[in-house]
Amino acid sequence: MSTTGPRPPARRTEVLIPRSPTPEFKQLGGSDSDHFNQTLAHQTLAALWVANSDDDQRNRQYLAATAALIGAKLQDELEGTGCCSAAAGAEVRPPAGRSRCRCR
């Protein structure tokens, strides 16, 4: 490292993520970020086993998983990720410090 001259100023990058004033999809994932909520819902549906399902059965599975996300009344991202796993059929344990896990 050279000590002959001053260091150039650090480059600064700002990332701006546009957010709507009120999240439209909060009921799906519990977050104030619609992008997070939509991603969570998409991942939940993608995790379902629908390879052997006909169109009608697959639609019922998608509606049931979506209803599970909405019915859980998620409050934040942590609850959203846990409920996503439960709705997709994985075994989920409540995170430490949480008194409830409404998705089981």
CORHU-V299764 format. One record per residue. N is the residue number from 1. RES is the residue in one letter. SS is DSSP state (A for helix, B for strand, O for the rest). PSI is psi in whole degrees, -180 to 180 (none if undefined). D_LAST is the distance of its C-alpha to the last C-alpha in Angstrom with 2 decimals. Layout:
[[N RES SS PSI D_LAST] [N RES SS PSI D_LAST]]
This chain:
[[1 M O 131 56.78] [2 S O 139 59.75] [3 T O 20 60.74] [4 T O -22 63.54] [5 G O 168 61.88] [6 P O 151 59.16] [7 R O 143 55.68] [8 P O 151 54.69] [9 P O 146 52.09] [10 A O 141 48.47] [11 R O 142 47.17] [12 R O 132 44.54] [13 T O 133 41.99] [14 E O 136 39.92] [15 V O 121 36.94] [16 L O 122 36.37] [17 I O 115 33.23] [18 P O 135 33.82] [19 R O 142 31.19] [20 S O 152 31.34] [21 P O -34 31.78] [22 T O 124 28.63] [23 P O 132 25.71] [24 E O -27 25.26] [25 F O 25 21.83] [26 K A -33 20.09] [27 Q A -18 17.57] [28 L A -34 16.38] [29 G A -8 15.98] [30 G O -5 16.78] [31 S O 159 20.03] [32 D O -8 23.59] [33 S O 114 24.50] [34 D A -32 24.38] [35 H A -45 25.04] [36 F A -47 21.86] [37 N A -43 19.80] [38 Q A -40 21.59] [39 T A -44 21.28] [40 L A -45 17.51] [41 A A -42 17.30] [42 H A -44 19.91] [43 Q A -35 18.24] [44 T A -48 14.99] [45 L A -36 17.31] [46 A A -24 19.49] [47 A A -12 16.86] [48 L O 146 16.30] [49 W O 104 18.53] [50 V O 12 21.07] [51 A O -36 24.25] [52 N O 13 24.88] [53 S O 142 23.87] [54 D O 176 26.63] [55 D A -44 26.74] [56 D A -45 25.36] [57 Q A -40 22.36] [58 R A -42 21.68] [59 N A -39 21.92] [60 R A -39 19.44] [61 Q A -43 16.91] [62 Y A -44 17.72] [63 L A -38 17.51] [64 A A -43 14.10] [65 A A -41 12.70] [66 T A -42 14.83] [67 A A -36 13.77] [68 A A -42 10.05] [69 L A -45 11.55] [70 I A -43 13.94] [71 G A -22 11.90] [72 A O -15 9.75] [73 K O 60 13.29] [74 L O 141 13.26] [75 Q O -23 16.07] [76 D O 180 16.98] [77 E A -36 16.93] [78 L A -46 14.80] [79 E A -37 11.81] [80 G A -44 12.82] [81 T A -36 12.97] [82 G A -43 9.58] [83 C A -33 8.06] [84 C A -45 10.88] [85 S A -42 9.97] [86 A A -42 6.48] [87 A A -29 8.52] [88 A O -5 11.25] [89 G O 5 9.77] [90 A O 156 9.94] [91 E O 129 8.36] [92 V O 136 7.48] [93 R O 145 8.62] [94 P O 140 9.36] [95 P O 154 12.94] [96 A O 136 15.81] [97 G O -6 16.95] [98 R O 133 13.83] [99 S O -10 13.18] [100 R O 154 9.87] [101 C O 95 6.59] [102 R O -2 5.90] [103 C O -4 3.81] [104 R O none 0.00]]
